[in-house]
């Protein structure tokens, strides 16, 4: 299974999740089922973020794209979920992914600089992770500090599906809880990842996020 297929799975499960939030009554079985399916999306996005970090030819451009689309997506995100043009109590997932990518990029620089001083490198990495977790909490990013911890874990344990699964179980069961524990099922498609890129549709996935949120809002507005 290549990265293109994984992205499709993440996008479809995310769309199901967001459709439930916008349209389905929250006290129904259908809502719970759709939200449960949606739990698979974020771990797959995190996995692909880390893979993208290792395969990109320019991390700074990667960061720039995430940052730009984080701001582009915020108004559609707020419209879809809060019916407001700008609402600051919850920021979209692109901000979480941006912070996570920036963190592992800095960590990679630190690890290279102090490769002969592993203890120093580990201490700096731990401090950086704590700082970025606090930033994610202050900014009220989607998945808050749990999202940052998961990105760091997927970076540190890259190449070991067993350790990735352990990290995902640990974060979802101890921090996120509730139906988020079903996010561990994301390791099933991830386990079949073959390391190949597949079809190239890079900007489609960036554009889809704000676009689908805007469409959900418009449909909700028209039928309300």
Secondary structure as the mmCIF struct_conf table of DSSP 4:
data_model
#
loop_
_struct_conf.conf_type_id
_struct_conf.id
_struct_conf.beg_label_comp_id
_struct_conf.beg_label_asym_id
_struct_conf.beg_label_seq_id
_struct_conf.end_label_comp_id
_struct_conf.end_label_asym_id
_struct_conf.end_label_seq_id
HELX_RH_AL_P HELX_RH_AL_P1 UNK A 3 UNK A 23
BEND BEND1 UNK A 24 UNK A 24
TURN_TY1_P TURN_TY1_P1 UNK A 26 UNK A 27
BEND BEND2 UNK A 28 UNK A 28
HELX_RH_AL_P HELX_RH_AL_P2 UNK A 29 UNK A 55
BEND BEND3 UNK A 57 UNK A 57
HELX_RH_AL_P HELX_RH_AL_P3 UNK A 59 UNK A 82
BEND BEND4 UNK A 83 UNK A 85
TURN_TY1_P TURN_TY1_P2 UNK A 88 UNK A 89
BEND BEND5 UNK A 90 UNK A 90
STRN STRN1 UNK A 91 UNK A 91
HELX_RH_AL_P HELX_RH_AL_P4 UNK A 93 UNK A 113
TURN_TY1_P TURN_TY1_P3 UNK A 114 UNK A 116
HELX_RH_AL_P HELX_RH_AL_P5 UNK A 118 UNK A 139
TURN_TY1_P TURN_TY1_P4 UNK A 140 UNK A 140
STRN STRN2 UNK A 141 UNK A 141
TURN_TY1_P TURN_TY1_P5 UNK A 142 UNK A 143
HELX_RH_AL_P HELX_RH_AL_P6 UNK A 144 UNK A 156
TURN_TY1_P TURN_TY1_P6 UNK A 157 UNK A 159
HELX_RH_AL_P HELX_RH_AL_P7 UNK A 161 UNK A 171
HELX_RH_PI_P HELX_RH_PI_P1 UNK A 172 UNK A 176
HELX_RH_3T_P HELX_RH_3T_P1 UNK A 178 UNK A 185
HELX_RH_AL_P HELX_RH_AL_P8 UNK A 186 UNK A 191
TURN_TY1_P TURN_TY1_P7 UNK A 192 UNK A 192
BEND BEND6 UNK A 195 UNK A 195
BEND BEND7 UNK A 199 UNK A 199
HELX_RH_AL_P HELX_RH_AL_P9 UNK A 202 UNK A 223
#
